[in-house]
């Protein structure tokens, strides 16, 4: 960014504390709560809650490291910026590459989730329509996105509250189904934690919007742990309710876990409400994901790691409009043409790699820079690497291949520019 044009290319600081928390909640309390419980139960069985607790510990460490770094570097881009500043250009680039590629695939998968809940026979068409609509909302300004996210979060929380009350109040619960020790392997628990961590990873959206948050040094370190804490509480309550009613085996076999929990409680008439809540949750996740990906693309374009044209900021709406349109177009094409179930695996791998770099960056903060306690980035880094390589082998291979491709592109670019 040139010194003569900072006022034109900078984004506008419009988001307060409540807006930042709501955007984080919209990213985390999304499609994952309606879909992640079943594969986690298949991996860990009765060890599901242990996996949830492990994911929570890693997520807390990542959130703390990210919050301290975001307060120090309140610019769009998240760990892309932190890695470049603390570890060097390559590590920041690798974090940004993993985030953009992985999250674009995740956006498409979540868009398809909307389609499958709203109109299964026309899932791809509904997915594209959702992407187009939310890209349009993002294009006209961050306040519109924050307002829509607030409505979505309130709706989804209300639906989840109804599900929990109905299942615990009317269903036949069995406390022995919470026995987390029986028949649970360490590998299964780690895989479950990796799957559940994917659903928590949205708190990075607050950090990637750092250039649009008012008083970021104060707001971001408070907003991230607050949003994470609320999400952990919601996930824990819903997971316990589902286990008490269905048990780990029935939960593992469920195609739509919360709908099955409602059916088991004898209130089948609530199923349409659950489906509507799932669609709303997926829309909230998609909205926040597109925001985060476009801001990271903006930061990388400013440094010419992506085409510099994507660094443009709309003169009226003060959003990275070209980056948003490109991200929306790529997501729409993927949602229309691809089955992205396997993409979630390498997306999880990429997200964990992204946070591994964030923790390594936080480790380098000096005492004068308000670092987290040393144990936080150590546990966060070790946890990210452990969960990443505990994922199914196909996810590890595809995720590593994506990161390697990005590293190769970086190396080629450096060779060309240094000649």
C-alpha positions, 0 to 999 in steps of 0.5 A: 500500500503506497504512502500516498493512498492510505485513506483510499485503501484502508477499511473503515472501523465500524464494528464495536464489541457486540458486533465482533462477538456476534460475528464470532458466534455466527462463524462458530455456532453454525452448520457444525452443531447440526452435523459434526456430532455424528461423525465425532460420535462415530470416531470416539463413541462414548468418548465424544465428550472427551473429544469435545473437551480436548477440542475446547482446550486447543481452541482456547489456546488458539483463541488466546494466541490469536487475540494477543496477536490481533491486538498487536496487529489490528489489520485484515488478514489474521495469521497471514499478517502475524506470521509475516511479522513474527516468523517471516514472509513464507510462514505468513504466506503459508498460513494465508494460503491454507486459510484461503484455499481451505475455507473456500472449499468449506464455504462451498460445503456449507452452501451445499448444507443449506441446499440439502436442508432447504430443498434436497432435490435442488441442493446445488441450485439453492447453494448457488443462490445462497452464495450470491445473496450473501455475497451481495450482502457483504458487498454493500458494507460490513454493518449489513453483514453484522446485522444479518449475522445478529438475526441469524445467531439469535434464531439459531440459539432459539432453535437449539434451546427448543431442541435441548428443552424438548429432548431433556424434558420429554425424551427418555434420558439415560445418564449411563450414556455419558460414560466417556471411558468405555470403548473409547480409543485414544485415536478415536478421541483425537479424530473426534476432537479434530472434527469438532475443532473444525466447528469451533474455528470461526473465532478467527473471523474476529481477528481477520476483521481487525482493520474494521474493529473500533479500538482493536487493542481493547475489543479483540482480546475481549471479543474472541474469548467471550465468543468462544466461551459462549459457543463452548457452552452451547456445544456442550449442552447440545452434545450432552442432550443428544447423548442422553437421548440417543446414546453414542451408537444411535448418535453415530448412525444419525444422518441429522443428529438433532432431528433424530434427537427430537424424534426420539423425544416424541416431538416429531413436529419440531423436525421442520423447525430444526431443519430451518435452524440448520439452514439458518446456521449454515447461512450464518457460517457461510456469511462469516466465512466469506467475510474472513476469506475475502479479508485474507485475500485482500491482505495477500493481494496488498503484498502481491501474493495474490493479484494486486487488483484484489486489493481494491477497496470500494470507495463508497462501501469501504469493503474489498469488493473485488476480493469478495466478488471473486471469492463468491464466484469461486464458491458458487462454481464449486457449490454447483459442480462439486461434491465437497464432502472430502474437501472438509477433511483437507479444510480441517487440516488447513485450519489446524496448520493455520492455527499452528502458525498463529501459536508459533507467532504468539510464542515470539511476543516479548514481555513488552508486547503483552504475550500470553502465558508461555504454556498457551502457545506451546499447548496450542501448537502441539495440539494443532499438530496432533489433531491435524495428523490424527485426522483420517489419512486421506485428509492428511494427504490431501491437506499436506498436498494443498500446503505443498502446492502453495509452498511451491507457488511461493518458491516459484514466485520468489525465483521469478521476482529475484531474477 
